[in-house]
Structure formats: C-alpha cells, structure tokens
Amino acid sequence: MYEQPSIHMELARQRHDVFLAEAKRAMLAGQVERRPSETVALVKKVAASLGTLLTRKQPVVVRQTQLQPTA
C-alpha cells in the first residue's frame, strides 16, 4: 500500500516542531537561576541549629574538694 508523500512531510514537520520546542525549553532552563526557596533555606538552617544543639557536648562540672578540718 502506497502512502501519500504529504503524510511523510506532515510527520516530519510535526517532529521538527517538537524538536524546536524541546530545544527552546532546554535553552530557557539553562538561563534560569537555580536557587533554593526561602522555605527550604529556613528548614535547613533550623535543622543545622538543632543538630548543633543536640550534638554539642555538655560541659562537665568539676567541683573542688574541700578539706575537712581535723580534730
């Protein structure tokens, strides 16, 4: 069965449009500055603070011995 050449041309045009759209999206994605959102930054800061607070070694209190008077 023979297909009309116009069908092949239409399919090629559609694929070309898809490739152009993908290329444009890739180009725009490369231009976008990627930064973490403020919420993510805040959560990371809180988690780091909690981690520091929980893993910090508590100071050991050393009491001086007091001499007892002798009788």
C-alpha positions, 0 to 999 in steps of 0.5 A: 500500500502506497502512502501519500508523500504529504503524510511523510512531510506532515510527520516530519514537520510535526517532529521538527516542531517538537524538536524546536520546542524541546530545544527552546525549553532546554535553552530557557532552563539553562538561563534560569537561576537555580536557587533554593526557596526561602522555605527550604533555606529556613528548614535547613538552617533550623535543622543545622541549629538543632543538630548543633544543639543536640550534638554539642557536648555538655560541659562537665562540672568539676567541683573542688574538694574541700578539706575537712578540718581535723580534730 
